[in-house]
Amino acid sequence: MLIGRPAEIPSREITDPALYASRREWLASVGLLAASAVRAPIRQDTDDKPTPYDVITTYNNYYEFGTDKDDPAKNAGSLRTKPWTVTVEGDVKRPGAYPLDDLLKGLPVVERTYRMRCVEAWSMVIPWMGVELGALIKKLEPGTRAKYLEFTTLADPKQMPGLGYRVLDWPYVEGLRMDEAMHPLTLIATGIYGKPLLNQNGAPLRLTVPWKYGFKGGKSIVRIRFLETQPKTSWNLSAPHEYGFFANVNPRVHHPRWRQDQERRLGEFFKRPTLPFNGYADQVASLYAGMDLKANY
Ligand code: MTE
């Protein structure tokens, strides 16, 4: 397996071309056609085979639509993603309630294929499309006291049948330290395989942090807050000893229910070893220099 920043391979070489046909149409629909003119070079961040589109879109965790893996694909049709507003608050120079197009306007569209490792010990390889979160943060201009970002996702009982079950204390909230949020690997994803995100994958925008367990990737984000202190995040609040705030993929620290030193890649028969930081250690381990990664999982 190739780890780290590899040579550039156009994503179309690894993707069903039919899925890319509607890209320009979609870019236009989300106001990103102008941005595509300044598009960053396409990078292929793993040589692992991408998981088929139908698997990525039918095997999901999105508890607001039910806890079985096929519930989100079955139930998320009730989610209305247009219009969509993201509220930006906290220590930031450009706070406000942004229509999605305005939030993303002018930011280069990137395509990245990342491994995603769920804490439940399964994994996928997903060809994402979106913007670097760091580029969005720069556009919003954080203040000097902003050390963390908090992401709150939609919680509307009228659209989300799973909210009737107190699996978590809704809304689903996630967070990152500012240096993690600014890291070029961290994405705000708006598409998969060149198509707009389906509701079950977190339409119209979700977080993607490839070196962390998948639960850090909050779906259908409605609020971003720039905070001085570490935000309280949903899974960490519900079971602090099972779900750390950092949640970096770590084969040495097991979850009470799932071994973390191996994983089942969807579509493969044999389990494969799980790599520290999900294989992105050379790019991100320095963010945690001096930190006891066993204690600060
Ligand atoms: N975001 C919200 N709002 N609700 C959720 O239940 N599940 C998380 C994360 N984001 C979740 C969420 C978990 S546990 C994982 S593994 C990933 O989404 C799964 O993303 P996918 O279904 O697109 O593969």
Boltz pocket constraint, residues with backbone or C-beta under 6 A from the ligand:
constraints:
  - pocket:
      binder: B
      contacts: [[A, 56], [A, 59], [A, 60], [A, 61], [A, 62], [A, 63], [A, 64], [A, 117], [A, 118], [A, 119], [A, 153], [A, 154], [A, 172], [A, 200], [A, 201], [A, 202], [A, 213], [A, 214], [A, 215], [A, 216], [A, 217], [A, 218], [A, 219], [A, 220]]
      max_distance: 6.0
